[in-house]
Amino acid sequence: MKNIKIKLSLLNFLEFAVWGSYLTSLGNFLARNGLQEDIGWFYAIQGIVSLFMPSVIGIIADRWVQAQKLLSTCHLLAGGFMAAAGFYCMGAEAIELTPLLTLYTLSVAFFMPTIGLNNSVAYNALTRAGLDTVKDFPPIRIWGTVGFICAMLFVNFAGPKGAEFQTSYMQLFTSAAFSLIMVFYALTMPKCPTNEAESKSLIDTLGLRAFKLFGQPRMAIFFIFSMLLGVSLQITNGYANPYITGFADIEAYAEAWAAQNANALISLSQLSETFCILLIPFCLKRFGIKGVMLMSMIAWVFRFGFFGAGDPAGGVWMFVLSCIVYGIAFDFFNVSGSLYVDRETDDSIRSSAQGLFMIMTNGLGATVGTLAAMAVVNHYVNPASSPEIQLEGWRTCWYIFAGYALVVAVLFFLIFKDKPQNKTA
């Protein structure tokens, strides 16, 4: 029993180290290579592929291929294309949008489904071991956040001064290396069941049973608000690093540690996650999914608001507070939502339901959110303007994002109704 927890902890560590290697630093790398106005596309593409890839891969895992084997295969393809993107950047005299975005798209198309597959593999292993997923999964999931942090810090400090991995293509190779390890490690996980023999209808054969969850008003509302909250997911991942680094161009902040080490500062967000994940079982039991989701939405308001008000010098404490509340903003939505979906569905559609949750959050939500954020940032932040004027534009952007999160929170409070028994489940 203890052994399976250790194995799953390492699985989560590697899974999120793949993502942490580039997710928060890619915007900085793109901005340094003349692609500042296109940053949003690289984060939106994660959402676009999440509209269908997690669902398709989840269907395959439910019907035909064991989830742990599919997890390995997806990492092989994701890591291969990410390495190809790194080799392209290494050999290019001037990095162009089309070839880099194409290789990156192919990589994330196979990576994004692995998040849901990782959850399915873990839930299956815990269930087979007779453990409670709500109680025992969050401490295991913490190690995913630890892996994300370790990858972020490695990318922040590795490399010669002025050419750290966080500003170079080496972050792409780092991600590919972690994926390669996952290719082999995923195959050591307990076998996951498939249900092909039980198919009796076209819906079952295609694995579309999970979409019938929209026939339940409560679940439909849950998925819709998951999409609306998913709008916030990738905004700081794409823009926090270039925003904070931009302060270095203003004389008053040029020597500030935070302006020189944006990725390290942002890693406090993931550190906060490690503590907040431990609160999930208690909060789900005490407040139910509605209370937990509402906490997440309010946390997003403060996440964006503190970014808008802070700076790397005297106002760095606001950046730190923004990072602290991120643990609640992300985990209370992403992890709790995944657990809620797992609890509300049966084994026959477990992977498909997780894929559907990914579609609504990292798919529709993140796509709309990232493209909207790119439009807002490109409107208010002109690279040709002085750093001081750009800063004022950035502050306006963060307050707009905070206002959106507040509106979603109010609507969710008024509309969503949870089962009374789910507060003590």
LOMIDO-772947 format. One record per residue (C-alpha): x, z, y; residue in three letters. Coordinates in steps of 0.5 Angstrom, whole numbers, plus 500, padded with zeros to 3 digits. Each point is the difference from the previous one (the first is absolute). Example, Ala and Ser with C-alpha at 12.3 -4.5 7.8 and 13.67 -1.06 7.14 Angstrom:
<gudren <525, 516, 491>, "ALA">
<gudren <502, 498, 507>, "SER">
This chain:
<gudren <500, 500, 500>, "MET">
<gudren <506, 502, 505>, "LYS">
<gudren <503, 494, 498>, "ASN">
<gudren <495, 495, 501>, "ILE">
<gudren <499, 503, 507>, "LYS">
<gudren <508, 499, 501>, "ILE">
<gudren <499, 493, 498>, "LYS">
<gudren <494, 498, 505>, "LEU">
<gudren <504, 504, 505>, "SER">
<gudren <506, 495, 500>, "LEU">
<gudren <495, 494, 499>, "LEU">
<gudren <497, 502, 507>, "ASN">
<gudren <507, 501, 503>, "PHE">
<gudren <502, 493, 498>, "LEU">
<gudren <493, 496, 502>, "GLU">
<gudren <500, 503, 507>, "PHE">
<gudren <508, 499, 501>, "ALA">
<gudren <499, 493, 499>, "VAL">
<gudren <495, 500, 506>, "TRP">
<gudren <504, 505, 504>, "GLY">
<gudren <506, 496, 500>, "SER">
<gudren <497, 495, 505>, "TYR">
<gudren <493, 502, 502>, "LEU">
<gudren <502, 504, 506>, "THR">
<gudren <506, 496, 502>, "SER">
<gudren <498, 493, 499>, "LEU">
<gudren <497, 499, 507>, "GLY">
<gudren <507, 502, 503>, "ASN">
<gudren <503, 495, 496>, "PHE">
<gudren <495, 495, 502>, "LEU">
<gudren <501, 502, 508>, "ALA">
<gudren <507, 499, 499>, "ARG">
<gudren <500, 493, 498>, "ASN">
<gudren <495, 497, 505>, "GLY">
<gudren <494, 501, 496>, "LEU">
<gudren <497, 506, 504>, "GLN">
<gudren <493, 496, 501>, "GLU">
<gudren <499, 499, 493>, "ASP">
<gudren <501, 507, 497>, "ILE">
<gudren <493, 501, 499>, "GLY">
<gudren <500, 494, 495>, "TRP">
<gudren <505, 503, 495>, "PHE">
<gudren <495, 506, 500>, "TYR">
<gudren <494, 497, 500>, "ALA">
<gudren <502, 495, 494>, "ILE">
<gudren <500, 507, 496>, "GLN">
<gudren <493, 501, 502>, "GLY">
<gudren <498, 492, 498>, "ILE">
<gudren <503, 500, 493>, "VAL">
<gudren <497, 507, 499>, "SER">
<gudren <493, 497, 501>, "LEU">
<gudren <501, 497, 493>, "PHE">
<gudren <506, 501, 497>, "MET">
<gudren <499, 508, 498>, "PRO">
<gudren <493, 498, 497>, "SER">
<gudren <502, 494, 496>, "VAL">
<gudren <506, 504, 497>, "ILE">
<gudren <496, 506, 499>, "GLY">
<gudren <495, 495, 496>, "ILE">
<gudren <505, 498, 496>, "ILE">
<gudren <503, 507, 499>, "ALA">
<gudren <493, 502, 498>, "ASP">
<gudren <498, 494, 495>, "ARG">
<gudren <506, 498, 497>, "TRP">
<gudren <507, 502, 502>, "VAL">
<gudren <502, 508, 500>, "GLN">
<gudren <501, 502, 507>, "ALA">
<gudren <507, 503, 499>, "GLN">
<gudren <503, 493, 497>, "LYS">
<gudren <496, 497, 506>, "LEU">
<gudren <503, 505, 505>, "LEU">
<gudren <507, 498, 497>, "SER">
<gudren <499, 492, 501>, "THR">
<gudren <497, 501, 507>, "CYS">
<gudren <506, 504, 502>, "HIS">
<gudren <505, 494, 497>, "LEU">
<gudren <496, 495, 504>, "LEU">
<gudren <500, 504, 506>, "ALA">
<gudren <507, 502, 500>, "GLY">
<gudren <502, 493, 499>, "GLY">
<gudren <497, 497, 506>, "PHE">
<gudren <502, 506, 504>, "MET">
<gudren <508, 498, 498>, "ALA">
<gudren <499, 493, 501>, "ALA">
<gudren <497, 502, 507>, "ALA">
<gudren <507, 504, 501>, "GLY">
<gudren <504, 494, 498>, "PHE">
<gudren <496, 495, 505>, "TYR">
<gudren <502, 505, 506>, "CYS">
<gudren <507, 501, 498>, "MET">
<gudren <501, 493, 499>, "GLY">
<gudren <496, 497, 506>, "ALA">
<gudren <504, 499, 507>, "GLU">
<gudren <493, 502, 504>, "ALA">
<gudren <494, 503, 496>, "ILE">
<gudren <494, 496, 500>, "GLU">
<gudren <493, 502, 499>, "LEU">
<gudren <497, 496, 495>, "THR">
<gudren <505, 500, 494>, "PRO">
<gudren <501, 508, 501>, "LEU">
<gudren <493, 501, 501>, "LEU">
<gudren <498, 496, 493>, "THR">
<gudren <505, 504, 496>, "LEU">
<gudren <498, 506, 503>, "TYR">
<gudren <493, 498, 498>, "THR">
<gudren <501, 499, 493>, "LEU">
<gudren <504, 506, 499>, "SER">
<gudren <494, 505, 503>, "VAL">
<gudren <495, 496, 497>, "ALA">
<gudren <503, 503, 493>, "PHE">
<gudren <502, 506, 503>, "PHE">
<gudren <493, 503, 503>, "MET">
<gudren <496, 500, 493>, "PRO">
<gudren <506, 504, 498>, "THR">
<gudren <497, 506, 504>, "ILE">
<gudren <493, 500, 496>, "GLY">
<gudren <504, 499, 494>, "LEU">
<gudren <504, 506, 501>, "ASN">
<gudren <494, 504, 501>, "ASN">
<gudren <497, 497, 494>, "SER">
<gudren <506, 502, 495>, "VAL">
<gudren <501, 507, 503>, "ALA">
<gudren <492, 501, 499>, "TYR">
<gudren <500, 498, 493>, "ASN">
<gudren <507, 504, 498>, "ALA">
<gudren <497, 506, 503>, "LEU">
<gudren <493, 499, 497>, "THR">
<gudren <503, 499, 493>, "ARG">
<gudren <504, 506, 501>, "ALA">
<gudren <494, 504, 501>, "GLY">
<gudren <502, 501, 508>, "LEU">
<gudren <495, 500, 506>, "ASP">
<gudren <502, 494, 504>, "THR">
<gudren <497, 504, 507>, "VAL">
<gudren <504, 506, 498>, "LYS">
<gudren <506, 497, 497>, "ASP">
<gudren <501, 493, 504>, "PHE">
<gudren <502, 502, 507>, "PRO">
<gudren <506, 504, 498>, "PRO">
<gudren <502, 494, 496>, "ILE">
<gudren <498, 495, 506>, "ARG">
<gudren <505, 505, 505>, "ILE">
<gudren <506, 496, 496>, "TRP">
<gudren <497, 494, 502>, "GLY">
<gudren <501, 502, 508>, "THR">
<gudren <507, 503, 498>, "VAL">
<gudren <502, 493, 498>, "GLY">
<gudren <497, 497, 506>, "PHE">
<gudren <504, 505, 504>, "ILE">
<gudren <507, 499, 496>, "CYS">
<gudren <499, 493, 501>, "ALA">
<gudren <499, 500, 508>, "MET">
<gudren <506, 505, 501>, "LEU">
<gudren <504, 495, 496>, "PHE">
<gudren <498, 494, 504>, "VAL">
<gudren <501, 504, 506>, "ASN">
<gudren <507, 503, 499>, "PHE">
<gudren <503, 494, 495>, "ALA">
<gudren <504, 495, 503>, "GLY">
<gudren <505, 500, 506>, "PRO">
<gudren <498, 503, 507>, "LYS">
<gudren <496, 494, 503>, "GLY">
<gudren <499, 497, 494>, "ALA">
<gudren <496, 505, 496>, "GLU">
<gudren <495, 498, 494>, "PHE">
<gudren <494, 501, 505>, "GLN">
<gudren <502, 494, 504>, "THR">
<gudren <503, 495, 495>, "SER">
<gudren <498, 497, 494>, "TYR">
<gudren <503, 505, 495>, "MET">
<gudren <493, 504, 500>, "GLN">
<gudren <497, 494, 496>, "LEU">
<gudren <506, 500, 495>, "PHE">
<gudren <499, 508, 500>, "THR">
<gudren <492, 499, 498>, "SER">
<gudren <502, 495, 495>, "ALA">
<gudren <505, 504, 497>, "ALA">
<gudren <495, 506, 499>, "PHE">
<gudren <495, 495, 497>, "SER">
<gudren <505, 498, 495>, "LEU">
<gudren <500, 507, 497>, "ILE">
<gudren <493, 500, 500>, "MET">
<gudren <500, 494, 496>, "VAL">
<gudren <503, 504, 494>, "PHE">
<gudren <497, 507, 502>, "TYR">
<gudren <493, 498, 500>, "ALA">
<gudren <500, 498, 492>, "LEU">
<gudren <502, 507, 498>, "THR">
<gudren <493, 503, 503>, "MET">
<gudren <494, 501, 495>, "PRO">
<gudren <496, 494, 497>, "LYS">
<gudren <494, 499, 505>, "CYS">
<gudren <494, 498, 496>, "PRO">
<gudren <496, 493, 501>, "THR">
<gudren <493, 498, 499>, "ASN">
<gudren <500, 493, 498>, "GLU">
<gudren <496, 501, 494>, "ALA">
<gudren <495, 503, 503>, "GLU">
<gudren <498, 495, 505>, "SER">
<gudren <493, 497, 499>, "LYS">
<gudren <498, 497, 506>, "SER">
<gudren <503, 495, 505>, "LEU">
<gudren <501, 506, 505>, "ILE">
<gudren <504, 504, 495>, "ASP">
<gudren <504, 495, 498>, "THR">
<gudren <502, 498, 507>, "LEU">
<gudren <501, 508, 501>, "GLY">
<gudren <495, 499, 506>, "LEU">
<gudren <496, 507, 498>, "ARG">
<gudren <504, 504, 506>, "ALA">
<gudren <497, 495, 505>, "PHE">
<gudren <493, 503, 498>, "LYS">
<gudren <502, 507, 503>, "LEU">
<gudren <497, 496, 506>, "PHE">
<gudren <494, 501, 497>, "GLY">
<gudren <500, 508, 501>, "GLN">
<gudren <499, 501, 508>, "PRO">
<gudren <504, 506, 500>, "ARG">
<gudren <506, 496, 497>, "MET">
<gudren <499, 494, 504>, "ALA">
<gudren <500, 504, 507>, "ILE">
<gudren <507, 504, 497>, "PHE">
<gudren <503, 493, 499>, "PHE">
<gudren <498, 497, 507>, "ILE">
<gudren <503, 506, 503>, "PHE">
<gudren <506, 500, 496>, "SER">
<gudren <501, 493, 503>, "MET">
<gudren <498, 502, 507>, "LEU">
<gudren <506, 506, 499>, "LEU">
<gudren <504, 495, 496>, "GLY">
<gudren <501, 496, 507>, "VAL">
<gudren <505, 506, 502>, "SER">
<gudren <504, 500, 494>, "LEU">
<gudren <505, 495, 502>, "GLN">
<gudren <501, 500, 508>, "ILE">
<gudren <505, 506, 500>, "THR">
<gudren <504, 497, 495>, "ASN">
<gudren <500, 493, 503>, "GLY">
<gudren <501, 502, 507>, "TYR">
<gudren <503, 508, 501>, "ALA">
<gudren <507, 498, 498>, "ASN">
<gudren <501, 494, 506>, "PRO">
<gudren <496, 505, 504>, "TYR">
<gudren <504, 506, 500>, "ILE">
<gudren <507, 495, 499>, "THR">
<gudren <498, 497, 507>, "GLY">
<gudren <501, 506, 504>, "PHE">
<gudren <507, 499, 499>, "ALA">
<gudren <500, 495, 505>, "ASP">
<gudren <497, 505, 505>, "ILE">
<gudren <506, 503, 503>, "GLU">
<gudren <497, 507, 500>, "ALA">
<gudren <499, 500, 493>, "TYR">
<gudren <506, 495, 498>, "ALA">
<gudren <504, 506, 496>, "GLU">
<gudren <494, 504, 497>, "ALA">
<gudren <501, 501, 493>, "TRP">
<gudren <493, 498, 498>, "ALA">
<gudren <501, 493, 504>, "ALA">
<gudren <506, 499, 495>, "GLN">
<gudren <497, 502, 494>, "ASN">
<gudren <493, 498, 500>, "ALA">
<gudren <499, 499, 492>, "ASN">
<gudren <503, 507, 499>, "ALA">
<gudren <495, 503, 505>, "LEU">
<gudren <494, 496, 497>, "ILE">
<gudren <502, 503, 493>, "SER">
<gudren <497, 507, 503>, "LEU">
<gudren <493, 496, 499>, "SER">
<gudren <502, 500, 492>, "GLN">
<gudren <503, 507, 500>, "LEU">
<gudren <493, 502, 503>, "SER">
<gudren <497, 496, 494>, "GLU">
<gudren <503, 505, 495>, "THR">
<gudren <497, 506, 502>, "PHE">
<gudren <493, 497, 502>, "CYS">
<gudren <500, 497, 493>, "ILE">
<gudren <500, 507, 497>, "LEU">
<gudren <494, 502, 504>, "LEU">
<gudren <496, 494, 497>, "ILE">
<gudren <497, 504, 494>, "PRO">
<gudren <498, 506, 504>, "PHE">
<gudren <497, 496, 506>, "CYS">
<gudren <496, 495, 495>, "LEU">
<gudren <497, 506, 497>, "LYS">
<gudren <498, 504, 506>, "ARG">
<gudren <498, 494, 505>, "PHE">
<gudren <499, 495, 495>, "GLY">
<gudren <502, 492, 502>, "ILE">
<gudren <496, 500, 506>, "LYS">
<gudren <503, 506, 503>, "GLY">
<gudren <507, 497, 498>, "VAL">
<gudren <499, 493, 502>, "MET">
<gudren <498, 503, 507>, "LEU">
<gudren <506, 504, 501>, "MET">
<gudren <504, 494, 498>, "SER">
<gudren <496, 496, 506>, "MET">
<gudren <501, 505, 505>, "ILE">
<gudren <508, 501, 498>, "ALA">
<gudren <500, 492, 502>, "TRP">
<gudren <498, 501, 507>, "VAL">
<gudren <505, 505, 501>, "PHE">
<gudren <505, 496, 496>, "ARG">
<gudren <499, 494, 505>, "PHE">
<gudren <499, 505, 506>, "GLY">
<gudren <507, 504, 499>, "PHE">
<gudren <503, 493, 500>, "PHE">
<gudren <498, 498, 506>, "GLY">
<gudren <501, 506, 504>, "ALA">
<gudren <507, 502, 497>, "GLY">
<gudren <507, 497, 501>, "ASP">
<gudren <507, 501, 497>, "PRO">
<gudren <502, 505, 505>, "ALA">
<gudren <496, 506, 503>, "GLY">
<gudren <494, 497, 496>, "GLY">
<gudren <503, 500, 493>, "VAL">
<gudren <496, 506, 498>, "TRP">
<gudren <494, 495, 501>, "MET">
<gudren <503, 495, 495>, "PHE">
<gudren <501, 506, 495>, "VAL">
<gudren <493, 502, 501>, "LEU">
<gudren <498, 493, 498>, "SER">
<gudren <504, 500, 494>, "CYS">
<gudren <497, 506, 498>, "ILE">
<gudren <493, 498, 500>, "VAL">
<gudren <502, 494, 497>, "TYR">
<gudren <500, 504, 493>, "GLY">
<gudren <493, 501, 501>, "ILE">
<gudren <498, 494, 503>, "ALA">
<gudren <503, 496, 494>, "PHE">
<gudren <499, 504, 494>, "ASP">
<gudren <493, 503, 501>, "PHE">
<gudren <498, 493, 500>, "PHE">
<gudren <504, 496, 496>, "ASN">
<gudren <501, 505, 494>, "VAL">
<gudren <494, 504, 500>, "SER">
<gudren <496, 493, 501>, "GLY">
<gudren <504, 498, 493>, "SER">
<gudren <498, 506, 497>, "LEU">
<gudren <493, 500, 502>, "TYR">
<gudren <499, 493, 498>, "VAL">
<gudren <503, 502, 493>, "ASP">
<gudren <495, 505, 499>, "ARG">
<gudren <494, 496, 502>, "GLU">
<gudren <502, 495, 495>, "THR">
<gudren <501, 499, 492>, "ASP">
<gudren <506, 498, 496>, "ASP">
<gudren <497, 493, 499>, "SER">
<gudren <501, 498, 508>, "ILE">
<gudren <505, 505, 502>, "ARG">
<gudren <506, 495, 502>, "SER">
<gudren <494, 495, 503>, "SER">
<gudren <497, 506, 504>, "ALA">
<gudren <507, 502, 502>, "GLN">
<gudren <501, 492, 502>, "GLY">
<gudren <494, 500, 504>, "LEU">
<gudren <502, 506, 504>, "PHE">
<gudren <507, 497, 501>, "MET">
<gudren <496, 494, 503>, "ILE">
<gudren <496, 503, 505>, "MET">
<gudren <505, 505, 502>, "THR">
<gudren <507, 496, 500>, "ASN">
<gudren <496, 493, 500>, "GLY">
<gudren <494, 499, 504>, "LEU">
<gudren <502, 506, 505>, "GLY">
<gudren <507, 500, 500>, "ALA">
<gudren <500, 492, 502>, "THR">
<gudren <495, 501, 505>, "VAL">
<gudren <503, 506, 503>, "GLY">
<gudren <507, 497, 500>, "THR">
<gudren <498, 493, 503>, "LEU">
<gudren <496, 504, 505>, "ALA">
<gudren <506, 504, 502>, "ALA">
<gudren <504, 494, 500>, "MET">
<gudren <496, 497, 506>, "ALA">
<gudren <499, 507, 503>, "VAL">
<gudren <508, 501, 500>, "VAL">
<gudren <501, 492, 502>, "ASN">
<gudren <495, 501, 506>, "HIS">
<gudren <503, 506, 503>, "TYR">
<gudren <507, 500, 498>, "VAL">
<gudren <504, 494, 503>, "ASN">
<gudren <507, 500, 497>, "PRO">
<gudren <502, 496, 507>, "ALA">
<gudren <498, 506, 504>, "SER">
<gudren <505, 506, 502>, "SER">
<gudren <500, 505, 495>, "PRO">
<gudren <496, 505, 504>, "GLU">
<gudren <495, 495, 501>, "ILE">
<gudren <500, 499, 492>, "GLN">
<gudren <499, 508, 499>, "LEU">
<gudren <494, 500, 504>, "GLU">
<gudren <497, 495, 496>, "GLY">
<gudren <502, 503, 494>, "TRP">
<gudren <496, 507, 502>, "ARG">
<gudren <494, 496, 502>, "THR">
<gudren <500, 497, 493>, "CYS">
<gudren <501, 507, 496>, "TRP">
<gudren <494, 502, 504>, "TYR">
<gudren <496, 494, 498>, "ILE">
<gudren <501, 502, 493>, "PHE">
<gudren <499, 507, 501>, "ALA">
<gudren <493, 499, 503>, "GLY">
<gudren <498, 495, 494>, "TYR">
<gudren <502, 506, 495>, "ALA">
<gudren <495, 504, 504>, "LEU">
<gudren <494, 496, 500>, "VAL">
<gudren <501, 499, 492>, "VAL">
<gudren <501, 507, 499>, "ALA">
<gudren <493, 502, 504>, "VAL">
<gudren <496, 494, 496>, "LEU">
<gudren <503, 503, 493>, "PHE">
<gudren <498, 507, 502>, "PHE">
<gudren <493, 497, 502>, "LEU">
<gudren <499, 495, 494>, "ILE">
<gudren <503, 502, 494>, "PHE">
<gudren <497, 505, 495>, "LYS">
<gudren <504, 503, 494>, "ASP">
<gudren <497, 503, 494>, "LYS">
<gudren <499, 507, 501>, "PRO">
<gudren <504, 502, 493>, "GLN">
<gudren <506, 496, 502>, "ASN">
<gudren <502, 505, 504>, "LYS">
<gudren <501, 505, 495>, "THR">
<gudren <502, 495, 494>, "ALA">
